[in-house]
């Protein structure tokens, strides 16, 4: 059946990938690919912008004004962080403090009460969010002491 969908070279690399990473690795890779291509809408009264969810580093809120920070731009919208978390949590976003959501994929280092992103931006991490972020970031259920 697979030889109908793939040529010999593709089958060779698929088998090699499966041997190295297993079916769960393939599922994770497919989920990441799918997530990277999902789009997020930033609506204001006068405009609508689309950005790929995989390009978002973090969101910050101040009095219902949300700033969406990407690699190349900062977009703005009106809303609540709770509503944004409902949409973005399935793509690996978590609350890192009362006014900020961060993409786990964009975290480079966690140090004390700080999240350092791959673009070297530093975000404060509140004590109430630390255990959840550490667990998700390390990919296991054990809490790491820092």
N, C-alpha and C positions, 0 to 999 in steps of 0.2 A: 504493500500500500504506500509506504513512504517513498519508494523508488518512483512512483508516479508523480509525487509532489516535488521531489528534490532531485537534482542531478547527483552524480557520484561524488563530486567534490564537496557539495553541500552536505551530503550524507556523512562523508568522512569527518567534516568539522563538527557536525551535530553530534555524532557518536563520541568524538574526542571531548567535546564540551560536557556531554552527559556523564562520561566516565570521570571527568575531573570534578564537576560540580553537582551532579545528580539532577533529578527531576525538580527538586526544590530550588536549586540554583537557576534552572531554566525558567521556572515560574517567577522567581524574583527578577530575573533579567527582563522578562516580558512585561512584568508589572512596571518596572522602572522605565522601560521604553514607552509604554502606554502613558504613564504619569508625566513623562517629560514632554509629551505632545498635547496634553490637555491645556485648554486655555482658560484664563481667568479674566473676568470682565471688571473694569473699573468704570463705573458710571457716575457722572456728575449731572447737574441740571443742564449743562450745555454741551457735554461730550460723552463719548463712550470709547474706551480704549481696550484693546486685547493684549494680553501678555501671556506667554507660556508659563505655566505653573513652575516648571523646572528652572526658570530664570529668576524667580522670586527668592530673595535672601531673607527678608523679614518684613513685618508690618508693624507700624507703631500707631497708637491712637492718642489723641488729645482732644477732649471735648467733642466726641463723635466725628472728628476729622481724622481720617485714616490715611497714612502715607505708606505706599507700597514700594519698597526698596528693591530694585533689580540691579543687575550688573551694570546696565547702561543708563538707567533712568530712575526717577522717583515719580510715581503716579499718585494721584489723590482721589479720594472718594469719601462719602459720608456714610456712617453706619455704626455698628457696634462690633467690638472684638469677638463677642460671643457668636454672632452670626458668621463672622469670617472664619472662626475656628470650626464651626459646623461644616463649612464647605471645604476647608483646607486640611483638616485633621487626617482625612483619608490619604492625603498626599505627603504625610510626614511632617506636618507643622504642629508645633506645641507651644503652649504659653511658657515664656521664660520669665515674665514678671507681669504685674498687673496691667501694663499698657503695651505689651509686645508679644507677637507671635514670631517664632523662628523656624526656618526649615532645617530639619535634622541633617539633610544632605549638604547643607552649606556650613555646618559646624566643623572647624578644624581642631579646636582645643577647648576643653573646659578646665578652668583654673579658678579655684575657690568659688567666688560668687560672680564669675564672669564667663560668658560664652564668647569665644573668639572665632570669627567666621573665616572662611577661606580667602576673603578679600581683606583680612586683618581688621575689620570693624569689630569693636568690642561692645557687647551688650551686657547690661546688668542682669543677673539671674537671682531671683528671690529665693529665700529659703524654702518657701512652700512649693516651689517648682523643681528644686534641685534633684530630688530623688527620682522623679519621673523622667526628667531629661537625661540624667546619668544612665538610668536603666535602658532607655530607648537608644541612647547614643552608643553604649557599649554592646548592645544587642543581647543582653542577658538579664536575668532577674536578680543578680547580686549587686548590692550597692557598693560602690567604690569609695574608699575614704581618700579625701584630698587634703 
